[in-house]
Amino acid sequence: MIKRSSKNYINNLLKENPNWNVLDIGCGYTAHERANVICDIQDLSDFYKNKKFIKLENNTLPFKNKEFDFVIASHVIEHVKNVEAFISELERVSNKGYIELPTILNDNLVFENKNEHIWHTEFDDVQKRINISKKLQYLEPVLTVSSSKKFEIIFRQSLVLELYWENSIEFNLKQNNDESIHKISRLVLFRKFISKILRSIFKKN
């Protein structure tokens, strides 16, 4: 089961269960405060001196089956080459968790996402699953990661997928059918914007 949720709900859930063993994977320098164990491909052991840190060496998470009560994977899946294996590993080490992903709009707006992300992700509310497809760049980015975080304060639901899962993570890895769609040029958009302004000026005159 996987469904839409919110980070606030997850934060409250973790506060209500202080005895849970919590894993945060692929979090970089922004691990959740409730994480007991942190796992990343970077060696961040010096940064997380007061927590247990495990460096990820391969595609298999270095943990026992169902070792954790809760696992957090925030902005990780879009980076992973073998996405099927990674999701299977999340299900193996825990029976519930939180997944946060960028929307396709977010993926196209942010400079850093252009080369770093491999997958687009959408959530199918009817089938209750994540639809995963190869990333396509529809327009040239206009935001940095830091500026996008400010936009998320107001437009979070448009920019971020917040998902809670139990027992299994339903997903569909699909082929792209949008290869014929042309990239949206910023120059073209700017020209249309200027053209619209000029038309409105001439109409007034």
Order of alpha helices (4+ residues) and beta strands (2+ residues): beta-alpha-beta-beta-beta-beta-alpha-beta-alpha-alpha-beta-beta-alpha-beta-beta-alpha
